[in-house]
Amino acid sequence: MYYQSTRDSNLQVTSAVAIAQGISADGGLFIPSEIPQISMDELKALANKSYAERANMVFGKFLTDFTPEEIAYCTSNAYSTKNFDTEQIAELTGAFDHAQILELWHGPTCAFKDMALQILPYLLTTSLKKNGEDKKVVILVATSGDTGKAALEGFKDVPGTEIMVFYPDQGVSSMQKRQMATQEGSNVTVCALEGNFDDCQNGVKKIFTDQTVKNKLADAGKMFSSANSINWGRLAPQIVYYVSAYVEMAKRGDIQFGDVINVVVPTGNFGNILAAYYAKNMGVPIGKLICASNINKVLTDFIDTGVYDRNRDFYATCSPSMDILISSNLERLLYILTDGDDVQIREWFGKLSTEGRYEVSDAVKEKLQRDFVAGFCDDADTKKTIHDFKEKFDYTCDTHTAVAVKVYQDYVAKTGDTTRTLIASTASPYKFSASVLEAIENQNFDANTDEYAQVAHLAEISGLPIPQSLAELQGKAVRFSEVIRKDDMESYVLHQLGIAES
Ligand SMILES: *Cc1c(COP(=O)(O)O)cnc(C)c1O
């Protein structure tokens, strides 16, 4: 197996090169040349294996240039109770009517990004070694709130790496900001941007693909890579938990091996749901992939109409990690749905950057709608869902997960489809304490209380233990408070790296 670029099918690189580079020089995303298959027997054989062992099997199919020892080194270091507060790594709940929740937030930063970002540093440093690369790697990250912290935790003090994170100044929760601003480590930089997540992501992508900047970096013995889900090293680990969850459901008797399940994913950059699509196409019996958006519903409209149009108002919502109008990973899906038509992809994504809009053919739309269903939910419904779900099932979910729950409930009401369903839960409610409390307590919620008073109060009503990593932040000093304009990103990066501007 080799990796192509979505904008150049003739490109052939190993997974180690794809992971080390992060993004292809032509601006496209690396994508495996085929989707490897997984048989029912292979799935059954995973039943009594640990999460790390399940990961070994999945990675073995995608990272074919890695040795089994290299893969095991990465998975055993990442997926242990050193880093996660549950043996299961991804914790599956019991049933709420016909749905079960897959809690993907038991890692060090309490969001699902840890599932991939705990292992990415191992995959990346192993890749560099395999490639004989001796340059220092500079990881540039654009974050809507959760990737930044998860990447910082993954890469802090990793030899041979430096990491710089950009987040939208007004676009993250106060806990998310606190997590990043207090980050420790000698190789980390955090900077806020006047703008939204798309501005951060565009800025980072531009710097990545700017040849002049790249040359300057190379002269200084450095190279860029990415910890965003444009990096295949982020995507592959996310496939693992869908495979693992299916096996777990069958092992527990929630389903039989071979039964079809639906999957609901609260979606922003389309990485998480694309991983579920890969799991399905590898052979995991998944029926519908239900794409849940907040009011920034560019994906709902795209899946319903085949028109992708980012020319619309941008809203800051109570599910900020999904406040995105340009979903990068859709490019990978469209590459697959057009059977690798790189010319077509270049045309569509060229239009996206010049006109902010493109429309796919009826044939592609039809394929899209065969697998995907989409829905969205505004802040009022998000909060009502948190409230009602807590009341009915005594389960407290965060704002992003609530968007998925609501879209799922709407889907069931509309279709009557009671197929057993897996809902991806992407963050701990403690990351969004104020919104979650407001949802549960309505007018009794006092927004003026201190953040840690809110955390303590949420612990009382939810019965959930307060994650150690969030509790510890309370006394930590703020290390990073700089806010820059989006036009200044490039000079900021060069300056931080000690590279003179010309
Ligand atoms: C990143 C994130 C999402 C969106 O995931 P994508 O892979 O970008 O679609 C949803 N919820 C939370 C809490 C997140 O951090």
The ligand as a Tripos MOL2 file, in Angstrom:
@<TRIPOS>MOLECULE
LIG
   15    15     1     0     0
SMALL
NO_CHARGES

@<TRIPOS>ATOM
      1 C1        -12.8130   18.2670   17.1310 C.3       1 LIG1
      2 C2        -14.1100   18.0470   17.8010 C.ar      1 LIG1
      3 C3        -15.2600   17.7080   17.0730 C.ar      1 LIG1
      4 C4        -15.2650   17.6200   15.5700 C.3       1 LIG1
      5 O1        -14.5120   16.5310   15.0970 O.3       1 LIG1
      6 P1        -14.0430   16.4780   13.5600 P.3       1 LIG1
      7 O2        -13.1800   15.3030   13.4560 O.co2     1 LIG1
      8 O3        -13.3000   17.7640   13.3400 O.co2     1 LIG1
      9 O4        -15.2760   16.4060   12.7450 O.co2     1 LIG1
     10 C5        -16.4160   17.4350   17.7760 C.ar      1 LIG1
     11 N1        -16.4610   17.5390   19.1220 N.ar      1 LIG1
     12 C6        -15.3850   17.8680   19.8550 C.ar      1 LIG1
     13 C7        -15.5170   17.9810   21.3290 C.3       1 LIG1
     14 C8        -14.1730   18.1240   19.2270 C.ar      1 LIG1
     15 O5        -13.1020   18.4540   19.9620 O.3       1 LIG1
@<TRIPOS>BOND
     1     1     2 1
     2     2     3 ar
     3     2    14 ar
     4     3     4 1
     5     3    10 ar
     6     4     5 1
     7     5     6 1
     8     6     7 2
     9     6     8 1
    10     6     9 1
    11    10    11 ar
    12    11    12 ar
    13    12    13 1
    14    12    14 ar
    15    14    15 1
@<TRIPOS>SUBSTRUCTURE
     1 LIG1         1 GROUP 0 **** ****
